[in-house]
Amino acid sequence: MQIERISLVQLLGVINFFLLMFQLCSGQHWIQVKIGIHRKVGLTLVATASLHGFLAILT
């Protein structure tokens, strides 16, 4: 699956990387965010990582 010559699996991998870095920085209190935002980003990370893995297995 591709979106304008970019693989959807690769795109989800990049998004997961940024979500993971945000979780790391906010969890270590290097950046200050409310716990609700940290939790919602974590749930988004789980969803995109699951989709990323599922699509990677299919391809």
Phi, psi and omega in degrees: 000132182224147174238109182050056177065014175246127181294138179295326178295318178294319179298316177295326177296318178293317178299318178298321179299314180292321177296320179294319178295322176297316179298318179297312182294320180284330178289327178273000180064028173286330170235145184261117175225159177289152182298329178296319178293317179301318180293317180294321177293323177297318178293322176296321177298317179298316181294313181290326177293322178295315178296319178301312180294318180298315180292326179294323178293322182292330184269000000 
